Amino acid sequence: MIYAQAVGAFEAGFIADPDRNTDHAARLGQMHDDRAFAALEKIAAMPAKTADSLEAKARIVPLIFQSDCVLDEREQACILSFAADTKAFLQTGPDKA
């Protein structure tokens, strides 16, 4: 949730920027951007071992691709973590996780 809220706040700042040159939004949005990436690092480090936790990670993936097309190392780590968790979950099955 923290990642989604921080990304939403960051993007909303650009929509509301009064001078449309993004100077205000970029400067004021840095806090939200930092918070989003800190949350993303935690999500990537947390293995999803249940169907609910795997679903929670799955809901983050579209948000990562929504922001831009160039993934940084934290975004890549989260995507790779989700893929590894999905593979492990499907190999062991929901009853064995």
Sequence and secondary structure as in RCSB ss.txt:
>XXXX:A:sequence
MIYAQAVGAFEAGFIADPDRNTDHAARLGQMHDDRAFAALEKIAAMPAKTADSLEAKARIVPLIFQSDCVLDERE
QACILSFAADTKAFLQTGPDKA
>XXXX:A:secstr
 HHHHHHHHHHHHHHH TTSSSHHHHHHHHHHHHHHHHHHHHHHHS   SHHHHHHHHHHHHHHHHH SS  HHH
HHHHHHHHHHHHHHHHH TTT 
